[in-house]
Amino acid sequence: MKASQYSTSNHLKFILPSLLGIILFMVPVKNGDTITIPIAILAGWVQAWLADYLSFIMMMIISITAIGTLLTKAAGADALKQKPFFQSLFNVTPVWTITRLLGMIFAIMVFFQIGPQAIISPDTGGLLLGDLLHVLFAVFLFAGLFLPLLLNYGLLELFGVLLTKIMRPLFTLPGRSSIDSLASWLGDGTIGVLLTSKQYEEGYYTKREAAVIGTTFSVVSITFSLVVIAEVHLEHLFVPFYLTVAASGLVAALIMPRIPPLSRKTNTYVTEEPAEMDEAIPSEHNMLSYAYLQAVQRGSKESSVSKFFKQGGQNILDMWMGVAPIVMALGTIALVIAEFTPFFTWIGYPFIPLLELMQVPYAAEASETILVGFADMFLPAIIGSSIESEMTRFIIASLSVTQLIYMSEVGGLLLASKVPVGMKDLFIIFVERTLITLPIIVLIAHLIF
């Protein structure tokens, strides 16, 4: 079949939503003295408009999430069987249930200023509820709503075909894996993990391929990157920041599949026989025409405006309720440890000589942020946000995004999925990614500053 056999409306169903998605998420625009993307501008407006209410709103969202999770646990796993979205949202593992409960307790304590000063301090829980979670609320609101423009109208299919010839020689992966990485990049790292796990279970990926894709290509989304760069007060450098993340992430993606532990994963399938896969382009098409055909076919299946807004709304709830309680819980604990104990100072000591060798300003302060990202991606930016040097804050933000394996989301999801990686694997991969990407990020930072 050829794309010309589709009606004009089918072509437009691919072109217009995808173009709007590209404009909203990827086109740099000038906003005053800064360069950013339209989604970030919209988020900024909402943040300013609701500034006096956002701490209360986020406390309520975190509390509703925790209470909903506890009620679901009490009612049993099948209580929400008829509502699969809410079942996946509230029926989480015991570890995440406890984390959500802790997040609610901390949020209430901070909002009402009750309890130990270590938790409610403006430098710990107060920083999270009064600052970072405001940014999360606003960015997730628009990113979640408009995410289907990137995922559902053919853009992934277009790039999936166009990148087929690149993925196998460069990354030792099948062409279809480019869709997983694009879904992560444009949407959320969790999307990439879920896609990878599903395709592995269905026999499309070997154990090695699933492990590589899950840990290397479930990249941090534009959405999260916006929050991180805002936290270190460098929004005006978003474009060079994201290009730095992309460049260092690309180098890591080239190296990681070729070194242990990923290189030692077996090339066997979870099923007895691999699923039939044909990446060949039909003889009547060239690569571009076939990519466009796949995109139009996908876009033509989307016809309901109500479905678009329903999915957008689900994305927003998933981001708000899935991320905010974890950030509040793990973030508060980590900040209390950072502020009131020397723990992060101790584990950062080995990196001080390395950072000094690379002439990074405030090397001792920066070293405290390097390993904390294993717990949660936002923690390095939160802890490093008070460092005076813009260059150092830029390096911390870029590294935290390229480290990728943070247990509050991607790491936790990987452990809960069928993808064959364990906690030891994840920590080794985290350290390897840190050592690979840090010199590249520092080099680019020296060129920018």
ZAZA-702894 format. One record per residue (C-alpha): residue in three letters; z, y, x. Coordinates in steps of 0.02 Angstrom, whole numbers, m for minus. Layout:
BEGIN
@r ALA&Z Z&Y Y&X X
...
//
This chain:
BEGIN
@r MET&Z 0&Y 0&X 0
@r LYS&Z m33&Y 179&X 56
@r ALA&Z 68&Y 336&X 30
@r SER&Z m83&Y 415&X m57
@r GLN&Z m59&Y 294&X m201
@r TYR&Z 105&Y 378&X m246
@r SER&Z 106&Y 528&X m362
@r THR&Z 137&Y 705&X m302
@r SER&Z 310&Y 700&X m380
@r ASN&Z 355&Y 546&X m275
@r HIS&Z 302&Y 637&X m116
@r LEU&Z 406&Y 787&X m166
@r LYS&Z 558&Y 675&X m201
@r PHE&Z 556&Y 633&X m16
@r ILE&Z 501&Y 799&X 57
@r LEU&Z 606&Y 927&X m39
@r PRO&Z 780&Y 845&X m34
@r SER&Z 756&Y 791&X 148
@r LEU&Z 699&Y 965&X 198
@r LEU&Z 848&Y 1043&X 109
@r GLY&Z 964&Y 920&X 196
@r ILE&Z 890&Y 962&X 367
@r ILE&Z 910&Y 1149&X 332
@r LEU&Z 1091&Y 1131&X 274
@r PHE&Z 1150&Y 1013&X 412
@r MET&Z 1038&Y 1042&X 562
@r VAL&Z 957&Y 1213&X 567
@r PRO&Z 1056&Y 1337&X 674
@r VAL&Z 1078&Y 1507&X 589
@r LYS&Z 1156&Y 1670&X 648
@r ASN&Z 1317&Y 1716&X 560
@r GLY&Z 1380&Y 1882&X 627
@r ASP&Z 1401&Y 1856&X 814
@r THR&Z 1399&Y 1667&X 804
@r ILE&Z 1268&Y 1530&X 787
@r THR&Z 1314&Y 1392&X 665
@r ILE&Z 1239&Y 1287&X 524
@r PRO&Z 1234&Y 1332&X 338
@r ILE&Z 1362&Y 1198&X 289
@r ALA&Z 1489&Y 1280&X 405
@r ILE&Z 1455&Y 1453&X 329
@r LEU&Z 1485&Y 1385&X 153
@r ALA&Z 1644&Y 1301&X 213
@r GLY&Z 1704&Y 1464&X 291
@r TRP&Z 1682&Y 1557&X 127
@r VAL&Z 1784&Y 1429&X 30
@r GLN&Z 1918&Y 1428&X 164
@r ALA&Z 1936&Y 1617&X 153
@r TRP&Z 1932&Y 1616&X m37
@r LEU&Z 2067&Y 1482&X m56
@r ALA&Z 2167&Y 1526&X 100
@r ASP&Z 2332&Y 1550&X 6
@r TYR&Z 2319&Y 1386&X m90
@r LEU&Z 2246&Y 1260&X 32
@r SER&Z 2411&Y 1198&X 103
@r PHE&Z 2470&Y 1157&X m74
@r ILE&Z 2301&Y 1079&X m120
@r MET&Z 2302&Y 967&X 35
@r MET&Z 2483&Y 916&X 5
@r MET&Z 2433&Y 863&X m171
@r ILE&Z 2278&Y 768&X m112
@r ILE&Z 2381&Y 675&X 19
@r SER&Z 2519&Y 638&X m108
@r ILE&Z 2397&Y 576&X m242
@r THR&Z 2315&Y 464&X m111
@r ALA&Z 2481&Y 387&X m59
@r ILE&Z 2544&Y 364&X m238
@r GLY&Z 2376&Y 291&X m293
@r THR&Z 2382&Y 169&X m147
@r LEU&Z 2560&Y 114&X m188
@r LEU&Z 2519&Y 91&X m373
@r THR&Z 2363&Y m11&X m328
@r LYS&Z 2466&Y m121&X m212
@r ALA&Z 2597&Y m146&X m349
@r ALA&Z 2464&Y m189&X m480
@r GLY&Z 2374&Y m315&X m369
@r ALA&Z 2207&Y m322&X m278
@r ASP&Z 2108&Y m350&X m438
@r ALA&Z 2181&Y m203&X m533
@r LEU&Z 2029&Y m93&X m499
@r LYS&Z 1898&Y m230&X m497
@r GLN&Z 1798&Y m139&X m631
@r LYS&Z 1798&Y 20&X m526
@r PRO&Z 1739&Y m34&X m352
@r PHE&Z 1740&Y 143&X m281
@r PHE&Z 1924&Y 171&X m322
@r GLN&Z 1966&Y m6&X m268
@r SER&Z 1893&Y 28&X m94
@r LEU&Z 1981&Y 197&X m92
@r PHE&Z 2155&Y 137&X m138
@r ASN&Z 2160&Y m48&X m93
@r VAL&Z 2187&Y m29&X 94
@r THR&Z 2278&Y m136&X 223
@r PRO&Z 2468&Y m128&X 241
@r VAL&Z 2452&Y m25&X 401
@r TRP&Z 2350&Y 110&X 315
@r THR&Z 2465&Y 104&X 162
@r ILE&Z 2614&Y 145&X 273
@r THR&Z 2511&Y 279&X 362
@r ARG&Z 2465&Y 362&X 196
@r LEU&Z 2647&Y 357&X 140
@r LEU&Z 2701&Y 438&X 303
@r GLY&Z 2565&Y 570&X 282
@r MET&Z 2633&Y 613&X 109
@r ILE&Z 2813&Y 624&X 172
@r PHE&Z 2763&Y 737&X 316
@r ALA&Z 2654&Y 848&X 205
@r ILE&Z 2795&Y 873&X 78
@r MET&Z 2921&Y 909&X 216
@r VAL&Z 2807&Y 1038&X 297
@r PHE&Z 2756&Y 1123&X 135
@r PHE&Z 2936&Y 1142&X 73
@r GLN&Z 3006&Y 1166&X 249
@r ILE&Z 3135&Y 1028&X 234
@r GLY&Z 3186&Y 906&X 369
@r PRO&Z 3188&Y 907&X 560
@r GLN&Z 3114&Y 1057&X 648
@r ALA&Z 3013&Y 940&X 759
@r ILE&Z 2908&Y 889&X 607
@r ILE&Z 2897&Y 1053&X 509
@r SER&Z 2870&Y 1164&X 661
@r PRO&Z 2714&Y 1277&X 663
@r ASP&Z 2665&Y 1183&X 823
@r THR&Z 2670&Y 1009&X 743
@r GLY&Z 2659&Y 970&X 557
@r GLY&Z 2640&Y 1154&X 514
@r LEU&Z 2486&Y 1166&X 624
@r LEU&Z 2405&Y 1021&X 534
@r LEU&Z 2445&Y 1068&X 353
@r GLY&Z 2420&Y 1254&X 380
@r ASP&Z 2265&Y 1250&X 490
@r LEU&Z 2167&Y 1090&X 525
@r LEU&Z 2179&Y 1020&X 348
@r HIS&Z 2114&Y 1186&X 279
@r VAL&Z 1958&Y 1162&X 384
@r LEU&Z 1943&Y 979&X 332
@r PHE&Z 1953&Y 1025&X 148
@r ALA&Z 1814&Y 1154&X 158
@r VAL&Z 1695&Y 1062&X 273
@r PHE&Z 1712&Y 896&X 181
@r LEU&Z 1684&Y 982&X 14
@r PHE&Z 1506&Y 1034&X 57
@r ALA&Z 1464&Y 899&X 183
@r GLY&Z 1512&Y 763&X 61
@r LEU&Z 1420&Y 844&X m84
@r PHE&Z 1256&Y 866&X 8
@r LEU&Z 1263&Y 707&X 113
@r PRO&Z 1149&Y 610&X m8
@r LEU&Z 1008&Y 731&X 37
@r LEU&Z 1006&Y 652&X 210
@r LEU&Z 1042&Y 472&X 162
@r ASN&Z 954&Y 435&X m1
@r TYR&Z 783&Y 516&X m3
@r GLY&Z 690&Y 432&X 140
@r LEU&Z 741&Y 527&X 296
@r LEU&Z 828&Y 375&X 371
@r GLU&Z 679&Y 263&X 333
@r LEU&Z 561&Y 388&X 415
@r PHE&Z 662&Y 393&X 576
@r GLY&Z 700&Y 206&X 568
@r VAL&Z 516&Y 162&X 587
@r LEU&Z 477&Y 302&X 712
@r LEU&Z 620&Y 246&X 826
@r THR&Z 582&Y 59&X 822
@r LYS&Z 490&Y 63&X 988
@r ILE&Z 634&Y 155&X 1071
@r MET&Z 787&Y 55&X 1020
@r ARG&Z 741&Y m115&X 1097
@r PRO&Z 692&Y m63&X 1275
@r LEU&Z 822&Y 74&X 1293
@r PHE&Z 972&Y 6&X 1200
@r THR&Z 932&Y m182&X 1187
@r LEU&Z 940&Y m168&X 997
@r PRO&Z 823&Y m201&X 851
@r GLY&Z 733&Y m51&X 777
@r ARG&Z 828&Y m59&X 614
@r SER&Z 988&Y m13&X 708
@r SER&Z 923&Y 164&X 723
@r ILE&Z 960&Y 183&X 537
@r ASP&Z 1143&Y 139&X 568
@r SER&Z 1159&Y 269&X 705
@r LEU&Z 1068&Y 401&X 605
@r ALA&Z 1178&Y 368&X 454
@r SER&Z 1330&Y 392&X 565
@r TRP&Z 1262&Y 548&X 648
@r LEU&Z 1210&Y 632&X 487
@r GLY&Z 1350&Y 565&X 380
@r ASP&Z 1505&Y 483&X 450
@r GLY&Z 1548&Y 356&X 584
@r THR&Z 1625&Y 247&X 448
@r ILE&Z 1454&Y 234&X 364
@r GLY&Z 1383&Y 163&X 524
@r VAL&Z 1524&Y 35&X 541
@r LEU&Z 1505&Y m21&X 360
@r LEU&Z 1316&Y m35&X 376
@r THR&Z 1332&Y m132&X 538
@r SER&Z 1464&Y m251&X 471
@r LYS&Z 1361&Y m286&X 314
@r GLN&Z 1201&Y m320&X 411
@r TYR&Z 1295&Y m430&X 536
@r GLU&Z 1369&Y m534&X 394
@r GLU&Z 1194&Y m553&X 319
@r GLY&Z 1124&Y m618&X 484
@r TYR&Z 1020&Y m468&X 538
@r TYR&Z 1119&Y m436&X 698
@r THR&Z 1188&Y m553&X 831
@r LYS&Z 1370&Y m538&X 884
@r ARG&Z 1320&Y m435&X 1036
@r GLU&Z 1207&Y m320&X 935
@r ALA&Z 1340&Y m292&X 802
@r ALA&Z 1472&Y m254&X 933
@r VAL&Z 1357&Y m133&X 1025
@r ILE&Z 1303&Y m41&X 867
@r GLY&Z 1479&Y m31&X 796
@r THR&Z 1557&Y 38&X 954
@r THR&Z 1413&Y 140&X 1025
@r PHE&Z 1308&Y 202&X 880
@r SER&Z 1437&Y 235&X 745
@r VAL&Z 1435&Y 410&X 813
@r VAL&Z 1541&Y 558&X 758
@r SER&Z 1452&Y 654&X 622
@r ILE&Z 1399&Y 835&X 619
@r THR&Z 1535&Y 861&X 489
@r PHE&Z 1678&Y 804&X 601
@r SER&Z 1603&Y 893&X 751
@r LEU&Z 1610&Y 1056&X 654
@r VAL&Z 1795&Y 1031&X 622
@r VAL&Z 1831&Y 991&X 805
@r ILE&Z 1738&Y 1142&X 875
@r ALA&Z 1823&Y 1254&X 746
@r GLU&Z 1994&Y 1188&X 797
@r VAL&Z 1967&Y 1246&X 978
@r HIS&Z 1901&Y 1415&X 915
@r LEU&Z 1726&Y 1395&X 989
@r GLU&Z 1619&Y 1396&X 831
@r HIS&Z 1499&Y 1517&X 915
@r LEU&Z 1457&Y 1377&X 1038
@r PHE&Z 1420&Y 1243&X 908
@r VAL&Z 1238&Y 1217&X 958
@r PRO&Z 1268&Y 1195&X 1147
@r PHE&Z 1423&Y 1093&X 1104
@r TYR&Z 1326&Y 972&X 995
@r LEU&Z 1184&Y 960&X 1121
@r THR&Z 1314&Y 917&X 1254
@r VAL&Z 1387&Y 783&X 1142
@r ALA&Z 1214&Y 712&X 1108
@r ALA&Z 1165&Y 710&X 1293
@r SER&Z 1325&Y 627&X 1354
@r GLY&Z 1325&Y 507&X 1206
@r LEU&Z 1147&Y 456&X 1247
@r VAL&Z 1193&Y 413&X 1427
@r ALA&Z 1342&Y 311&X 1364
@r ALA&Z 1228&Y 220&X 1242
@r LEU&Z 1110&Y 173&X 1384
@r ILE&Z 1250&Y 107&X 1496
@r MET&Z 1378&Y 28&X 1377
@r PRO&Z 1272&Y m119&X 1313
@r ARG&Z 1239&Y m170&X 1494
@r ILE&Z 1420&Y m182&X 1555
@r PRO&Z 1570&Y m287&X 1499
@r PRO&Z 1645&Y m312&X 1374
@r LEU&Z 1488&Y m280&X 1267
@r SER&Z 1368&Y m366&X 1386
@r ARG&Z 1472&Y m525&X 1375
@r LYS&Z 1461&Y m542&X 1187
@r THR&Z 1354&Y m691&X 1136
@r ASN&Z 1182&Y m673&X 1059
@r THR&Z 1224&Y m789&X 915
@r TYR&Z 1223&Y m751&X 730
@r VAL&Z 1365&Y m764&X 607
@r THR&Z 1251&Y m872&X 497
@r GLU&Z 1168&Y m1036&X 549
@r GLU&Z 996&Y m957&X 548
@r PRO&Z 952&Y m774&X 582
@r ALA&Z 880&Y m679&X 434
@r GLU&Z 692&Y m654&X 438
@r MET&Z 651&Y m486&X 518
@r ASP&Z 480&Y m414&X 542
@r GLU&Z 475&Y m248&X 635
@r ALA&Z 286&Y m254&X 655
@r ILE&Z 186&Y m112&X 579
@r PRO&Z 49&Y m174&X 459
@r SER&Z m127&Y m166&X 530
@r GLU&Z m185&Y m39&X 402
@r HIS&Z m53&Y 86&X 461
@r ASN&Z m10&Y 180&X 618
@r MET&Z 174&Y 214&X 656
@r LEU&Z 177&Y 385&X 574
@r SER&Z 87&Y 334&X 415
@r TYR&Z 198&Y 180&X 394
@r ALA&Z 356&Y 283&X 426
@r TYR&Z 300&Y 409&X 296
@r LEU&Z 260&Y 270&X 171
@r GLN&Z 434&Y 195&X 192
@r ALA&Z 511&Y 367&X 166
@r VAL&Z 410&Y 401&X 7
@r GLN&Z 452&Y 229&X m62
@r ARG&Z 637&Y 262&X m36
@r GLY&Z 631&Y 438&X m107
@r SER&Z 536&Y 381&X m261
@r LYS&Z 682&Y 270&X m312
@r GLU&Z 798&Y 420&X m331
@r SER&Z 774&Y 505&X m498
@r SER&Z 945&Y 545&X m568
@r VAL&Z 1027&Y 714&X m536
@r SER&Z 1190&Y 646&X m608
@r LYS&Z 1186&Y 503&X m482
@r PHE&Z 1164&Y 629&X m341
@r PHE&Z 1318&Y 727&X m394
@r LYS&Z 1417&Y 569&X m431
@r GLN&Z 1384&Y 503&X m257
@r GLY&Z 1420&Y 673&X m181
@r GLY&Z 1585&Y 681&X m274
@r GLN&Z 1631&Y 507&X m213
@r ASN&Z 1590&Y 559&X m34
@r ILE&Z 1706&Y 709&X m51
@r LEU&Z 1851&Y 604&X m119
@r ASP&Z 1820&Y 471&X 13
@r MET&Z 1828&Y 601&X 152
@r TRP&Z 1976&Y 698&X 80
@r MET&Z 2081&Y 546&X 35
@r GLY&Z 2024&Y 432&X 175
@r VAL&Z 2047&Y 554&X 319
@r ALA&Z 2178&Y 687&X 272
@r PRO&Z 2330&Y 571&X 253
@r ILE&Z 2290&Y 485&X 418
@r VAL&Z 2268&Y 649&X 510
@r MET&Z 2432&Y 713&X 437
@r ALA&Z 2528&Y 554&X 483
@r LEU&Z 2459&Y 512&X 655
@r GLY&Z 2431&Y 694&X 699
@r THR&Z 2611&Y 744&X 663
@r ILE&Z 2680&Y 596&X 762
@r ALA&Z 2565&Y 632&X 909
@r LEU&Z 2604&Y 818&X 908
@r VAL&Z 2792&Y 784&X 901
@r ILE&Z 2771&Y 668&X 1051
@r ALA&Z 2663&Y 799&X 1140
@r GLU&Z 2782&Y 943&X 1105
@r PHE&Z 2949&Y 858&X 1129
@r THR&Z 2919&Y 718&X 1255
@r PRO&Z 2827&Y 702&X 1422
@r PHE&Z 2730&Y 547&X 1364
@r PHE&Z 2555&Y 624&X 1363
@r THR&Z 2593&Y 714&X 1525
@r TRP&Z 2634&Y 546&X 1606
@r ILE&Z 2480&Y 453&X 1544
@r GLY&Z 2370&Y 601&X 1592
@r TYR&Z 2429&Y 606&X 1773
@r PRO&Z 2290&Y 492&X 1841
@r PHE&Z 2159&Y 612&X 1774
@r ILE&Z 2227&Y 770&X 1856
@r PRO&Z 2147&Y 738&X 2028
@r LEU&Z 1982&Y 694&X 1942
@r LEU&Z 1982&Y 854&X 1838
@r GLU&Z 2032&Y 959&X 1989
@r LEU&Z 1892&Y 879&X 2090
@r MET&Z 1771&Y 932&X 1952
@r GLN&Z 1846&Y 1108&X 1954
@r VAL&Z 1907&Y 1106&X 1774
@r PRO&Z 2026&Y 1252&X 1740
@r TYR&Z 2202&Y 1204&X 1680
@r ALA&Z 2174&Y 1025&X 1740
@r ALA&Z 2356&Y 973&X 1710
@r GLU&Z 2353&Y 1034&X 1528
@r ALA&Z 2181&Y 957&X 1498
@r SER&Z 2238&Y 789&X 1568
@r GLU&Z 2364&Y 772&X 1425
@r THR&Z 2222&Y 767&X 1298
@r ILE&Z 2112&Y 634&X 1377
@r LEU&Z 2190&Y 472&X 1314
@r VAL&Z 2271&Y 537&X 1154
@r GLY&Z 2101&Y 530&X 1068
@r PHE&Z 2119&Y 340&X 1054
@r ALA&Z 2243&Y 372&X 912
@r ASP&Z 2140&Y 504&X 820
@r MET&Z 1987&Y 607&X 865
@r PHE&Z 2065&Y 773&X 811
@r LEU&Z 2219&Y 759&X 921
@r PRO&Z 2140&Y 815&X 1087
@r ALA&Z 2071&Y 971&X 1001
@r ILE&Z 2239&Y 1008&X 917
@r ILE&Z 2339&Y 985&X 1078
@r GLY&Z 2210&Y 1078&X 1184
@r SER&Z 2179&Y 1222&X 1064
@r SER&Z 2308&Y 1332&X 1149
@r ILE&Z 2233&Y 1317&X 1324
@r GLU&Z 2169&Y 1488&X 1378
@r SER&Z 2008&Y 1433&X 1463
@r GLU&Z 1858&Y 1422&X 1345
@r MET&Z 1774&Y 1304&X 1467
@r THR&Z 1920&Y 1183&X 1464
@r ARG&Z 1930&Y 1188&X 1274
@r PHE&Z 1742&Y 1155&X 1268
@r ILE&Z 1762&Y 1002&X 1381
@r ILE&Z 1909&Y 936&X 1279
@r ALA&Z 1814&Y 955&X 1115
@r SER&Z 1655&Y 875&X 1183
@r LEU&Z 1748&Y 729&X 1261
@r SER&Z 1850&Y 694&X 1105
@r VAL&Z 1690&Y 676&X 1004
@r THR&Z 1600&Y 565&X 1130
@r GLN&Z 1749&Y 447&X 1157
@r LEU&Z 1709&Y 380&X 983
@r ILE&Z 1837&Y 239&X 969
@r TYR&Z 1985&Y 320&X 879
@r MET&Z 2101&Y 205&X 785
@r SER&Z 2128&Y 319&X 635
@r GLU&Z 1951&Y 284&X 575
@r VAL&Z 1809&Y 199&X 671
@r GLY&Z 1926&Y 89&X 775
@r GLY&Z 2029&Y 38&X 624
@r LEU&Z 1874&Y 0&X 523
@r LEU&Z 1800&Y m106&X 663
@r LEU&Z 1960&Y m209&X 674
@r ALA&Z 1958&Y m233&X 486
@r SER&Z 1773&Y m279&X 482
@r LYS&Z 1684&Y m439&X 533
@r VAL&Z 1611&Y m355&X 688
@r PRO&Z 1671&Y m463&X 835
@r VAL&Z 1780&Y m340&X 933
@r GLY&Z 1968&Y m342&X 960
@r MET&Z 2097&Y m210&X 1006
@r LYS&Z 2080&Y m249&X 1193
@r ASP&Z 1891&Y m229&X 1182
@r LEU&Z 1908&Y m63&X 1092
@r PHE&Z 2029&Y 11&X 1219
@r ILE&Z 1920&Y m43&X 1366
@r ILE&Z 1766&Y 31&X 1281
@r PHE&Z 1862&Y 192&X 1247
@r VAL&Z 1909&Y 210&X 1432
@r GLU&Z 1733&Y 167&X 1489
@r ARG&Z 1657&Y 297&X 1373
@r THR&Z 1782&Y 425&X 1439
@r LEU&Z 1736&Y 391&X 1621
@r ILE&Z 1549&Y 391&X 1585
@r THR&Z 1539&Y 548&X 1479
@r LEU&Z 1670&Y 659&X 1563
@r PRO&Z 1567&Y 703&X 1719
@r ILE&Z 1413&Y 741&X 1612
@r ILE&Z 1512&Y 854&X 1496
@r VAL&Z 1595&Y 946&X 1642
@r LEU&Z 1426&Y 972&X 1727
@r ILE&Z 1351&Y 1048&X 1569
@r ALA&Z 1509&Y 1153&X 1542
@r HIS&Z 1490&Y 1226&X 1718
@r LEU&Z 1310&Y 1273&X 1674
@r ILE&Z 1361&Y 1356&X 1509
@r PHE&Z 1514&Y 1451&X 1571
//
